[in-house]
Amino acid sequence: MHQMITREDCAALDAADKLAHCRARFNLPAETIYLDGNSLGAMPANVPARMNRAMEQEWAQGLIRSWNDADWYPAPQRTGNRIAQLVGAGQDEVIVADSTSVNLFKVLVAATRMRPGRGVILAERTNFPTDVYIAGSAAEMTGCELRCVDPDAVLDAIDDNVAIVSLTHVNYKTGQRYDIEAVTRRAHEAGALVVWDLCHTAGAMPVHLNRCEVDFAVGCGYKYLNGGPGAPAFVFVASRHQDEVRQPLTGWHGHARPFAFTHEYEPHAGIDRMLTGTAPQLGLIALESALEAFDGVDLEDLRDKSVELGDLFIRLSDQELSGLGFSLASPRDAEQRGSQVSLRHAEGYAIMQALIDRNIIGDFRAPDILRFGFAALYVRHVDIWDTIAALKEIVVSGAWNTDAFRTRKSVT
C-alpha cells in the first residue's frame, strides 16, 4: 500500500527537479496549468524576438535578399540537424519540410517503390486517422493493399508480402508505445521497411533511430518541439537509403540544382531530395528558435521526469478519483507509455471543458478520453496535484453538468 501523497510531497519533488530551470525558457500564462503540450507545445520565451527580427528586419528591410543575407535558404537543413540530435539520427539525415501528412505520403510511396513485388502496407487500427488515410492513398497509388491490425497483432502480421510497416511510436489516445527496436528488427527479418511516426515522441523522450536501424520516420514540429501552431514537420531517411529513394512529390527544392531551372528532374544526392517546394519560412524560423529550449538538456533526464510525472498522475488518480467514474486508458507500466496519461469517463468532454474553464488545460478525444500531456521542460509536480484535485472537485460537485460544458466545440 502506497503512502498518501500530499501537495507538499509534490513541491519537494519540484525543489529537487534537475530540469526546473527550463520552465523559465517558456512564456507561460500566469495561473494556468498547461498539460496539452502533446497537442500544441507552449511558446518558448525567445521566439517572439526572433520572429520580430525576421519580420521587421529580414522580411521588411531585407526583402528577397534575406534568402541569402539572413541565411533563410538552408534553414530546413539546419533545423533538421537540430532535430536529428533529439531523435538519434545523424547529421544530414533529417530535414524540415511540409506537414506530417505530406511527409508520410512521400516516405510511404518512396519506401513501397523500394520493395517491388510486395503487396501490403501494414498499419494499425488504433492509429491517428490521418496516418491511415495517407497510407490508404499511398497503397492505392502503388497498387498495394492497406492492412490494419490490432496493435498486439503487428509482429505476427509481418510476413514476406509486407512491403512497409507504418506505425506511430506513441499512440495519440492512450499513450501506449511500441518497442521500436523489436518491431524494426522483425520487419527487417521479413524483408520489409519501417516508417515510424514520431509526433508524440520527438522532444518528449529519447529515441534512437540509427541504433535501432530505422529506415524512415516523420514527425511534427508543433507538439513537444514547441514550434507553434501548424509548424512545419520533419522527415528522416537513413543515409543508407538516400541514394535509392524516389519520392513522388518531385518539387524544385528537391532537385540537385534547383536554380538551374531545367525541366529534367534530377534528385538531390542526399536528404534534400525529400524537399518539395519553398519552405514556410516564418514557421521554420519559429521552430528553429524554439528548439533552443532543449539546449543543454540531457534527454535521459527529460524522460526520467516524464516518467515521474506520469507515475505521479496515475498514483494520484488512484488516490483521489476512485469511485468517480474514471478509469485509466494508458498503460500503468511507464516502459509501455509515452509522455502522457489518458483517463476515460463517460462525461469526459464536459469534465474537460470544466477543467479548462479553471485554467487547467488538457484535451479530449472521442468517445471518452481525457488526455494529459507532460512536457517535462515546463510541467511541475504540483501541476499534477492541482489537476487531480480540480478533477475531483468538478465531478463531486457536478460542476461539469452545464449546457455550456456539454456543447461540443469545433476543436476538442
N, C-alpha and C positions, 0 to 999 in steps of 0.2 A: 504494500500500500504506500503510495507516494505521500509525502508530507504536503499539506496545503500550501499553495503558492500565494504570496501576498504581492501587492504593488511595490512594497519596499524591496522584496527579493528581485523584482524586475529592474528597479532603479539601481540596485547593486550590480546587476549584470551590465547595465549601461555604463556604469562607472569603470568597469574593467574591460570594456569593449575596445579592441585594437583598432577598429575602424570608426570609432566615434567621431574623430576629427573630419571624416569625409562628409558628414552631414552638412557642414558649412560650405561645401562646394556646390550646394544646390539652393535655388531660390524658391524655398517652400513657403506657402502662405501660413501666416500665424494661426494658431488654434485649429489647424487641420491635420488630421492623421491620414496619410496617403498610402493605401495598400492596393493601388491599381497600377503599379509600375510594370506589371506583366501585360498591360494593355496600352498604356501610354506613360512613358517614363517622365519623371519630374524634370524641370528645366535646370540644367547646370547654371550656376551664377555667372560664369564667364561668357555665356553665349550672347546676351544682348549687346555687349560692347563689340564683340566680333561681328555681329550682324549689322550693327550701325556703321562700322567701318566699311563693311562690304557694300552697303547701300549708299552711304553718304560720300565715300571717297572712291572706292574701286568702281562702282557702277556709275554714280552720278558724275564724278570727275574723270575717272579713267576711261569710262565708256568701253568700247571694244578692245582698247589697248590692254585692259586688265586680264584678258586671256593669257597674255604673255607677262605683262609687267607685275601683276598681282599673283602670278603663278596659279591661275584658275585651272588651266588645261590639265595638269597632272593630278588634280585633286582626287579623281576616282582611284587612281593607283596609290596615292599617298594615304588616303583614308582606308583603303583596303588593307594596306600593310599594317596599319594600326589595329584593325580588327583581327588580322591574322594572329597577332600576339595573344588575343583573347580566346582563340579557338584552336590553338595548337597547330597552326599552319605555318608554312614558310613564307618568306618574302616572295612577292610576285605570284602567289597562288590564290589571292583574294582580291577582288575588285568590287567597287561600289557602282551599282547601276540599277536603274528601273525599279520596279516593285518586286516583292517576293513572288507574287503570282507569275509575273513575266519571266523572272529568272528561273522559276521552277519549270515553266514551259520550255525554256531554252535548254536546260540541262536534261530534262526527260527525253526530249526529241533527240538531242545530241547523243545521249547515252544509249538510247534504243538503236540508233544508227550504228553504234559500235558493237551491237550484238545481233547481226543479221541471222535470220533463221530461227530466232526465239520469238515466241508469240505472246508473252504475258508481261504486263506491268503489275506487280504485286503491291497492294496498298492495304490499309486497314479501315475497318468500318467506323471506328470512332474518331477518325482524324478530322482536323479542321476542314469544313466543307470546301473551301477554295482549292485545297490540295487535291481533293477527289475530283472536283470539276476540271481542273487543269490536267490531271492525269488522264481523265476521260478524253479530253481533246487531243492530248498527245498520243494516246492509244489509237484513236480514230485516224489521226494523220499518218501514223506509222504502220497501220494495219495490225495492231496488237489488240489483245483483249485486256481490259482492266479487270483485275480480280481483287476484290476486297474481302478480307478475312478478319476474324476477331483478333485482338492483339496477342492473346496467348496461343494463337494458331499460326503465327507468322513463320516461326522457324520450320515447322513441319510442312508449310506450304511452299517453301523454296525448293523447286526441283529444276531439272535440266531444260525446262521450257520457259523458265522465268528469265527475262532479259534484264529487268530492273526491279529492285526493291526500293519503294519510295515511302519513307516513314518520317513522322515528326518525333524528334527525340523526347520531348516532354509534351504530354497531352494537354491541350488547351483547357479542357474542362476539369479533369481530375488531378492534373499534375503528375500522373504516373509517367515514369520514364523507362525507356528501353536501355539495354546494355549495348551500347554502340559497338563495342569490340566484338561481342559474341555474334550479333546479327551480321555485321560486316564479314566476319570470318566465315560464317555459314553461307552467305551469299557467294563469296569468292570460291568456296569449295564446290559450289554448284555451277560456277562459271558465270554468275550474274554480277552486275554492277549495283552499287548502292547510292541513293540520293537521300541525304538527311536534311530535314527542315529544322533549323536551329533557332526559330523565332522566340521560343521560350527558354533558350539555353544561353545564347551569347550574351555575356555581360552579367549573368546570374551565377555561373559556376564554371569551373574549368571543363574544357572538352579537348580531346587530344586527337584531332583529325588525322594527322600524319602517323602518330604512334599506332592508331587503330587501322591504318591503311584505307581510310575512307576515299571514295572516288570523287564524289560531288557533294556539295552542301549549299544551301541557300539560307537566308535569314533576313529579318527586317531591321531597320535602324531606329525604330521609334519606341520599342519596349525597354528592355533593360539597358540598351545602349544610349537611351535618352536623347535621341536626335531630333525630337519634335514630331508633331502630327504629320503623318504622311512622309516621313523622312525616307530617303532612298534606301534601297536594300543592298545586300551583298551576295556575291556568288563565289564559291570556292571550287576550283578544279585542280586536282592533284597534278603536280608538274609532270608526272609520267604520262598523263593523258592529254596534255595541252596540244601537242602537235597533231593528234588524231581527231580532236573534237571538231565537229561540223554543226554549229548551232543554226537554227532555222531563221533567226531574225538578223539577217546579214546587213546591218546598217553601216553607215560610212565610218563611224568611230571604231568599228571592229576591223576595219581594213588595215593592211600593213602600212599603207601610205595614204592616209585619208585626204591629205591636202594635195595629192597628185590629181585628184578628181578624175580618175579613169573609170570607165564603165565596166571594166572587168574586175570582178571581186577577187581579191587576194587576201585571205585572212591573216591577221597579225600572227606572229610566231608564238606568242605567249598568251597570258591571261587576258590581254586586251581584246582578243577575238570574242570575248563574251560581252563586249560593249555593243550597243546598238546605235542610239542617237546621242545628241548633245545632253550632257548631264544637267539635271535640275540644280543649277549652281548654288542658289541661295540655300536650298535644303541640304546640299552637300557640305557647304561651309558650316552650317549649324551642326551637322553631325560630326564633322571633323573636330570642331572646337569642343563639342560635348564629350568626346572621347577622352579629353584631358582629365575628366573626373576619375579616370582609372589610373592616372599616373602614380607610380609607387605602390600600387595595391597588389598584394600577393593574392592570387586567385584562390589559393587554398584557404587563406583567412576568410575570403569572401564566402566561400562555400561553407566553412565551419559556422560562420554567423548565420547564414541562411538556414542551415540545418537546425541551429539552436532556436531561431525564431519560429520555424515550423513546428518543432517539437513542443515549444512553449505554447503555441496556439492550440495544439491538439490537447495537451495536458489541461490547459485552462478550459477548453471546451468540455472535456470530461468532467472537470471540477464544478463548473458554473452552469452549464447548459443542459445537464441531464434532466430528462422528463419534459423538455420544452419543444419536442418535435424535431430537433436537429439530428442528423446522422452524418458521419464522416464519409465524404466521397473520395478522398485522397488516400493513398497508401499510408498506413501508420508507420511503416518502416522507412526511414529517411533515405536509405540506399535505393529505394524504388520511387523516390519522389523528387520532383524538381524544386523550384523556389516558390511554391505556392501551396496553400491548403484550401480545399473546397469543402463546403458543407452543403448538405441537402436539407430542404424544408419545403413543405407543401405551399407555404406562403412566402417563398423566398424572394420573389420580386418586390412585394410590398415591404418586406422587412428590410431589404437592401435600400429601398428608397427612403425609408425612415432613418436608416443609419446615415445615409448621405446627407439627409437634412440636418443631421447633427455634426456635419463636417468630418465624418469618418467615411472615407471613400474606398469602397471595393466595387465589384460589379456583379452582374447577374448573367447567367447563361441558361437558356431554356433547356428542359422544362422547369428545373427546381434547384439550380446550382447557384450558391453564393460563393464568389471567388475572392480570395485574398492573396495578393502577391507580396513577396518580401524582397524588395530591392535593398540588399544589405548595406549599401553605401549610405542610405539615409533613414531606414526604418529602425526604430528603437524598440527595446523590450517593453518599455512602459506603453508604447503604442498598442502592443498586443493585449496587454492587460486592459487598457481603456476600451479597446474594441469589444472584447468579450463582455466586459461589464455593461457596455451600451446595448449589445445584442440581448443580454439577459433582461435588462430593464424594458427594452422595446417590446419583447414578447410577453413578459409578465404583466406589464401594464396595458397591453393591447394597443399601444401607440401606433402600430403599423396599420391598423384596421380603419383606414380612411379612404374615401374615393380618390383623393389626390395621390396617395401612395400606391393604390391599386391600378391606376390608369397607366397603361404602357406608353412609354416614350419611344421615339424613333430609334434611339441608340440605347441599348440596355447594358 
